[in-house]
Amino acid sequence: MDTNTIPRDLVEPSDDDTEFVFFSGKGGVGKSTVSCATATWLADNDYETLLVTTDPAPNLSDIFDQVIGHEVTEIEGIENLSAIEIDPDTAAEEYRQETIEPMRQLLGDDEIETVEEQLNSPCVEEIAAFDNFVDFMDSPEYDVVVFDTAPTGHTIRLMELPSDWNAELEKGGSTCIGPAASMEDKKVQYERAIDTLQDTEQTTFAFVGKPEDSSIDEVERSAGDLAELGIESQLLILNGYLPESVCEDPFFEGKREDEQAVIERAREEFDADATGTYPLQPGEITGLDLLSDVAGVLYDGAEATVDVGSATDIETDQSVDVEALADPASVADRVTPSDDETRYLFFTGKGGVGKSTIAAASATKLAEAGYETLVVTTDPAAHLEDIFGEPVGHDPTSVSQANLDAARIDQEKALEEYRTQVLDHVTEMYEDKEDTEIDVEAAIANVEEELESPCAEEMAALEKFVSYFQQDGYDVVVFDTAPTGHTLRLLELPSDWKGFMDLGSLTKGAAPAKGDQYDEVIETMQDPERSSFAFVMYPEYTPMMEAYRAAEDLNDQVGIETAFVVANYLLPEEYGDNAFFANRRAQQEKYLGEIKDRFETPLMCAPLRRDEPIGLEELSAFGDEITGLSEISKEEVTIQ
């Protein structure tokens, strides 16, 4: 780490070649704000700048107060600045058509249909987004291109498959991102793009996070994934710390002390060349004045302006009644089992929204009510162990609470188990077939290579996840971090694709006996009497929109409806008695109303706490504060 480096050194172009600045981070941490502020600052410093977002919940139009959309648009009032909001669905469809059209004159209808099925892989959506990155990484008319939402390590690893492109192209095999033949024209472009991402002289990779331990853990994990691919994270922006001047009571004074400790930890532990910070504002950051304030703090060393204003600054529907929005009885009904069948309860959401704590508190209250409960996490950070304050292993083990077990899916163990299962099955399929034209050794080598795909990691975790549907003796199984629509769609991929580099060979095709089992699990998840999916978010625009889009995808692609939503980190009424927090509450009320309107499901509300609940006693007390959990009771049913 170069202690003399400051943030502006990392984003300001240094030579005549186009330079690239990528901002990455989970939804709701402020990366769009930081991206817009950075692009505006660069443009104001006479650099011809393009701002690109692939965020599925883009808010550049809101921030700049003008329509932007899927085409490059000049930003009004700022010379040298243009922007584009890439629509992921449109980009994916464009990619599919570009891939299929050249084949229509060469292949028959059946072959075209197979290709179309391949291109329904959820991985294609990631590749389409990367395709757009590649297009804008060849833009000599700009001095600098700022990307809001950078490609993940998951996406970049897809680009490296297969490692032996030529061999795969020659035999016309398949990949999880489409027919290998369709990749031929892209090979050089993708390799050049990855080289550019790895070049610290031309590319800056920045992470944006909140001053919370879970957010820093998430950033460190993502940065580690990129480091393994030769991409260095140079800049860390910690956004949204509490201003000292508004923390006037012990509750918020304590929260601020915790945040400052996290900021200090991040400076010491995260291997960034430079770190910048920006305070929480009383409302959302929109308009050029606030963007200029953000940029001035990050890149010019200015002091932040926190204009507390009055409690009426934020427009909200005054008729919003938070208590009236909540529906405790309906929430309780959706978390408890009916009849004698197991209830599967899924809490999902982006990193940092508190879903592990909500899942643990829910499991604790269910166990207290007399339900035999298992809580399982797929979170790679193993946060559940910290919350319970007890060891949580790869297999279900009891915690110090009657009726309550916990387990953590160890992704490395799950992947090793999955690799062994797939390779054993492929070997068994072909070792006794002397008349086959298939080169068995080559087939196994191809499968081994495909097992390096990040999609194989998802399948391994999902395979272990599926096993919990066969666990006997539980009334409720609570999952912390549910499989996304992306992951579940992997199970629906066709099993009869040609070649061994396709995901069909790694799912139903590799283990046909599992096909019916997968179908039964998905049917169970689609049944609202057996399963409940809950999206956890806090009431702000980006977390709400990302959860809404994920819920729509889950419904459209897999047929799973959202049972209820969780609004977390609601500001307590008894603390923060000033205009700053009055504005923040008004903003939360505004988005609570929007959440209720968009999701049209029962709302579980959870308050912001001074400290995260640790241990069963605190989890139980927190559960009593969460809408619906104190309503849980087990009624003994007598079967006539």
Backbone hydrogen bonds, N-H to C=O, Kabsch-Sander energy under -0.5 kcal/mol:
donor,donor_aa,acceptor,acceptor_aa,energy
3,T,1,M,-0.8
5,T,2,D,-1.5
9,D,6,I,-1.3
10,L,6,I,-0.7
10,L,7,P,-1.2
11,V,7,P,-1.0
12,E,8,R,-1.9
19,E,143,D,-2.2
20,F,202,Q,-2.6
21,V,145,V,-2.4
22,F,204,T,-3.0
23,F,147,F,-2.7
24,S,22,F,-0.5
24,S,206,A,-2.6
29,V,26,K,-1.4
34,V,30,G,-2.4
35,S,31,K,-2.6
36,C,32,S,-2.7
37,A,33,T,-2.6
38,T,34,V,-2.5
39,A,35,S,-2.7
40,T,36,C,-2.5
41,W,37,A,-2.3
42,L,38,T,-2.5
43,A,39,A,-2.4
44,D,40,T,-2.6
45,N,41,W,-1.2
46,D,43,A,-1.8
47,Y,42,L,-2.1
48,E,46,D,-0.5
49,T,47,Y,-0.6
49,T,80,N,-3.4
50,L,144,V,-1.9
51,L,82,S,-2.5
52,V,50,L,-0.5
52,V,146,V,-3.1
53,T,84,I,-2.1
54,T,148,D,-1.5
63,I,59,N,-2.4
64,F,60,L,-2.8
65,D,61,S,-0.9
66,Q,61,S,-1.6
71,E,68,I,-0.5
73,T,83,A,-3.0
75,I,81,L,-2.5
78,I,75,I,-1.4
81,L,78,I,-1.1
82,S,49,T,-2.0
83,A,73,T,-2.6
84,I,51,L,-2.0
85,E,69,G,-3.6
86,I,53,T,-2.6
86,I,84,I,-0.7
91,A,87,D,-2.9
92,A,88,P,-2.3
93,E,89,D,-2.1
94,E,90,T,-2.6
95,Y,91,A,-2.2
96,R,92,A,-2.3
97,Q,93,E,-2.4
98,E,94,E,-2.4
99,T,95,Y,-1.9
100,I,96,R,-2.5
101,E,97,Q,-2.5
103,M,100,I,-1.9
104,R,100,I,-0.8
104,R,101,E,-1.2
106,L,103,M,-1.3
107,L,103,M,-2.3
112,I,108,G,-2.4
113,E,109,D,-2.4
114,T,110,D,-1.9
115,V,111,E,-2.2
116,E,112,I,-2.6
117,E,113,E,-2.0
118,Q,114,T,-2.3
119,L,115,V,-2.4
120,N,117,E,-1.5
121,S,118,Q,-1.8
124,V,121,S,-1.5
125,E,122,P,-0.8
126,E,122,P,-0.8
127,I,123,C,-2.1
128,A,124,V,-2.7
129,A,125,E,-1.8
130,F,126,E,-2.3
131,D,127,I,-2.7
132,N,128,A,-1.6
133,F,129,A,-1.8
134,V,130,F,-2.7
135,D,131,D,-2.0
136,F,132,N,-2.0
137,M,133,F,-1.4
138,D,135,D,-1.1
142,Y,139,S,-1.9
143,D,48,E,-2.2
144,V,48,E,-1.7
145,V,19,E,-2.5
146,V,50,L,-3.1
147,F,21,V,-3.2
147,F,145,V,-0.5
148,D,52,V,-3.6
148,D,146,V,-0.6
149,T,23,F,-2.2
149,T,147,F,-0.8
150,A,23,F,-0.7
156,I,152,T,-2.4
157,R,153,G,-2.3
158,L,154,H,-1.4
159,M,155,T,-1.2
160,E,156,I,-0.7
160,E,157,R,-0.8
161,L,158,L,-1.5
165,W,163,S,-1.0
168,E,164,D,-1.7
169,L,165,W,-2.9
170,E,166,N,-2.3
171,K,167,A,-1.3
172,G,169,L,-0.9
173,G,168,E,-1.8
175,T,178,G,-1.9
178,G,175,T,-1.7
180,A,173,G,-2.7
182,S,179,P,-1.1
183,M,180,A,-1.6
184,E,181,A,-1.0
186,K,183,M,-0.8
187,K,183,M,-1.5
187,K,184,E,-0.5
190,Y,186,K,-3.1
191,E,187,K,-2.3
192,R,188,V,-2.4
193,A,189,Q,-2.5
194,I,190,Y,-2.6
195,D,191,E,-2.1
196,T,192,R,-2.1
197,L,193,A,-2.3
198,Q,194,I,-1.7
199,D,195,D,-0.5
199,D,196,T,-1.1
200,T,198,Q,-0.9
202,Q,199,D,-1.1
203,T,199,D,-2.3
204,T,20,F,-2.7
206,A,22,F,-3.5
206,A,204,T,-0.6
207,F,235,L,-2.5
208,V,24,S,-2.7
209,G,237,I,-2.5
212,E,210,K,-2.6
216,I,212,E,-2.3
217,D,213,D,-2.7
218,E,214,S,-2.0
219,V,215,S,-2.3
220,E,216,I,-2.9
221,R,217,D,-2.2
222,S,218,E,-2.3
223,A,219,V,-2.9
224,G,220,E,-2.1
225,D,221,R,-1.9
226,L,222,S,-2.0
227,A,223,A,-2.5
228,E,224,G,-1.8
229,L,226,L,-1.2
230,G,227,A,-1.9
231,I,226,L,-2.4
232,E,230,G,-0.6
234,Q,205,F,-1.9
234,Q,232,E,-0.7
235,L,205,F,-1.5
236,L,274,A,-2.0
237,I,207,F,-2.9
238,L,236,L,-0.5
238,L,276,G,-2.9
239,N,209,G,-3.0
239,N,237,I,-0.7
240,G,278,Y,-2.1
241,Y,278,Y,-1.2
246,V,243,P,-1.2
247,C,243,P,-0.6
247,C,244,E,-1.1
248,E,246,V,-1.3
253,E,249,D,-2.6
254,G,250,P,-2.3
255,K,251,F,-1.8
256,R,252,F,-2.4
257,E,253,E,-2.1
258,D,254,G,-2.2
259,E,255,K,-2.3
260,Q,256,R,-2.6
261,A,257,E,-1.9
262,V,258,D,-1.9
263,I,259,E,-2.5
264,E,260,Q,-2.2
265,R,261,A,-2.3
266,A,262,V,-2.8
267,R,263,I,-2.1
268,E,264,E,-1.8
269,E,265,R,-3.0
270,F,266,A,-2.0
272,A,270,F,-2.4
273,D,234,Q,-1.5
274,A,234,Q,-1.6
276,G,236,L,-2.6
278,Y,238,L,-1.8
280,L,241,Y,-3.2
286,T,284,E,-0.9
287,G,63,I,-2.5
291,L,287,G,-1.8
292,S,288,L,-2.5
293,D,289,D,-1.7
294,V,290,L,-2.4
295,A,291,L,-2.6
296,G,292,S,-2.4
297,V,293,D,-2.1
298,L,294,V,-2.4
299,Y,295,A,-3.1
300,D,295,A,-0.6
300,D,296,G,-1.4
302,A,296,G,-2.3
306,V,304,A,-0.6
307,D,305,T,-0.6
308,V,306,V,-1.2
313,D,310,S,-1.5
315,E,313,D,-0.5
318,Q,316,T,-0.9
320,V,317,D,-2.3
322,V,320,V,-0.6
325,L,321,D,-1.7
326,A,322,V,-1.2
327,D,603,L,-1.0
331,V,327,D,-2.3
332,A,328,P,-2.7
333,D,329,A,-2.0
334,R,330,S,-1.4
334,R,331,V,-0.5
335,V,331,V,-0.8
335,V,332,A,-0.8
336,T,332,A,-0.9
341,E,338,S,-1.5
343,R,475,D,-2.8
344,Y,530,R,-3.1
345,L,343,R,-0.6
345,L,477,V,-2.8
346,F,344,Y,-0.5
346,F,532,S,-3.1
347,F,479,F,-2.7
348,T,346,F,-0.6
348,T,534,A,-2.7
353,V,350,K,-1.3
358,I,354,G,-2.1
359,A,355,K,-2.8
360,A,356,S,-2.5
361,A,357,T,-2.6
362,S,358,I,-2.3
363,A,359,A,-2.4
364,T,360,A,-2.2
365,K,361,A,-2.2
366,L,362,S,-2.3
367,A,363,A,-2.4
368,E,364,T,-2.3
369,A,365,K,-1.6
370,G,367,A,-1.6
371,Y,366,L,-2.1
373,T,371,Y,-0.6
373,T,403,N,-3.6
374,L,476,V,-2.2
375,V,405,D,-2.2
376,V,478,V,-3.3
377,T,407,A,-2.0
378,T,480,D,-1.9
382,A,379,D,-1.9
385,E,382,A,-0.9
386,D,382,A,-0.7
387,I,383,H,-1.9
388,F,384,L,-2.4
389,G,385,E,-1.4
390,E,385,E,-1.0
397,T,406,A,-2.5
399,V,404,L,-2.0
401,Q,399,V,-3.1
404,L,401,Q,-1.7
405,D,373,T,-2.5
405,D,403,N,-0.5
406,A,397,T,-2.7
407,A,375,V,-2.0
408,R,393,G,-3.4
409,I,377,T,-2.7
410,D,408,R,-0.8
411,Q,409,I,-0.8
414,A,410,D,-2.9
415,L,411,Q,-2.4
416,E,412,E,-2.1
417,E,413,K,-2.6
418,Y,414,A,-2.2
419,R,415,L,-2.8
420,T,416,E,-2.3
421,Q,417,E,-2.1
422,V,418,Y,-2.6
423,L,419,R,-2.8
424,D,420,T,-2.3
425,H,421,Q,-1.8
426,V,422,V,-2.5
427,T,423,L,-2.4
428,E,424,D,-2.2
429,M,425,H,-2.2
430,Y,426,V,-1.3
431,E,427,T,-2.0
433,K,430,Y,-1.2
434,E,432,D,-1.1
436,T,433,K,-0.9
440,V,438,I,-1.0
443,A,439,D,-2.7
444,I,440,V,-2.8
445,A,441,E,-2.3
446,N,442,A,-2.3
447,V,443,A,-2.2
448,E,444,I,-2.6
449,E,445,A,-1.9
450,E,446,N,-2.5
451,L,447,V,-1.9
452,E,449,E,-1.8
453,S,450,E,-2.0
456,A,453,S,-1.0
457,E,453,S,-1.0
458,E,454,P,-1.7
459,M,455,C,-2.3
460,A,456,A,-2.4
461,A,457,E,-2.3
462,L,458,E,-2.5
463,E,459,M,-2.7
464,K,460,A,-2.0
465,F,461,A,-2.5
466,V,462,L,-2.9
467,S,463,E,-1.3
468,Y,464,K,-0.7
468,Y,465,F,-1.2
469,F,466,V,-1.9
470,Q,467,S,-1.6
471,Q,468,Y,-0.8
472,D,470,Q,-0.5
475,D,372,E,-2.3
476,V,372,E,-2.1
477,V,343,R,-2.5
478,V,374,L,-3.5
479,F,345,L,-3.6
479,F,477,V,-0.5
480,D,376,V,-3.5
480,D,478,V,-0.6
481,T,347,F,-2.7
481,T,479,F,-0.7
482,A,347,F,-0.5
488,L,484,T,-2.6
489,R,485,G,-2.1
490,L,486,H,-0.7
490,L,487,T,-1.1
491,L,487,T,-0.6
491,L,488,L,-1.1
492,E,488,L,-0.5
492,E,489,R,-1.0
493,L,490,L,-0.9
505,S,502,D,-0.8
506,L,503,L,-1.0
507,T,503,L,-0.7
507,T,504,G,-1.0
509,G,504,G,-2.1
510,A,504,G,-0.7
511,A,507,T,-1.4
514,K,511,A,-2.5
515,G,512,P,-1.6
517,Q,513,A,-0.5
518,Y,514,K,-2.9
519,D,515,G,-2.3
520,E,516,D,-2.4
521,V,517,Q,-2.1
522,I,518,Y,-2.4
523,E,519,D,-2.4
524,T,520,E,-2.2
525,M,521,V,-2.3
526,Q,522,I,-1.7
527,D,523,E,-0.6
527,D,524,T,-1.0
530,R,527,D,-1.8
531,S,527,D,-2.8
532,S,344,Y,-2.6
533,F,561,E,-0.6
534,A,346,F,-2.9
535,F,564,F,-1.0
536,V,348,T,-3.1
536,V,534,A,-0.5
537,M,566,V,-2.4
540,E,538,Y,-2.4
544,M,540,E,-2.0
545,M,541,Y,-2.7
546,E,542,T,-2.6
547,A,543,P,-2.1
548,Y,544,M,-2.4
549,R,545,M,-2.6
550,A,546,E,-2.2
551,A,547,A,-2.5
552,E,548,Y,-2.4
553,D,549,R,-2.4
554,L,550,A,-2.4
555,N,551,A,-1.9
556,D,552,E,-3.3
557,Q,553,D,-2.7
558,V,553,D,-0.5
558,V,554,L,-1.2
559,G,555,N,-1.2
560,I,554,L,-1.8
561,E,559,G,-0.5
563,A,533,F,-2.5
564,F,533,F,-1.3
565,V,602,P,-2.0
566,V,535,F,-2.9
567,A,565,V,-0.5
567,A,604,M,-2.8
568,N,537,M,-3.1
568,N,566,V,-0.7
570,L,606,A,-2.2
575,Y,572,P,-0.8
578,N,576,G,-1.7
582,A,578,N,-1.9
583,N,579,A,-2.2
584,R,580,F,-1.8
585,R,581,F,-2.6
586,A,582,A,-2.1
587,Q,583,N,-2.1
588,Q,584,R,-2.3
589,E,585,R,-2.7
590,K,586,A,-2.0
591,Y,587,Q,-2.0
592,L,588,Q,-2.5
593,G,589,E,-2.0
594,E,590,K,-1.5
595,I,591,Y,-2.9
596,K,592,L,-2.3
597,D,593,G,-2.1
598,R,594,E,-2.9
599,F,595,I,-2.6
600,E,596,K,-1.7
604,M,565,V,-3.2
604,M,602,P,-0.5
605,C,603,L,-0.6
606,A,567,A,-2.6
608,L,570,L,-3.0
615,G,387,I,-3.3
619,L,615,G,-2.3
620,S,616,L,-2.3
621,A,617,E,-1.9
622,F,618,E,-2.7
623,G,619,L,-2.5
624,D,620,S,-1.5
625,E,621,A,-0.7
625,E,622,F,-1.1
626,I,622,F,-0.8
626,I,623,G,-0.7
627,T,605,C,-2.2
629,L,626,I,-1.4
630,S,626,I,-0.8
631,E,628,G,-0.8
632,I,629,L,-1.2
634,K,369,A,-0.6
635,E,633,S,-0.7
636,E,634,K,-0.5
638,T,636,E,-0.5
639,I,637,V,-0.6
640,Q,638,T,-0.6
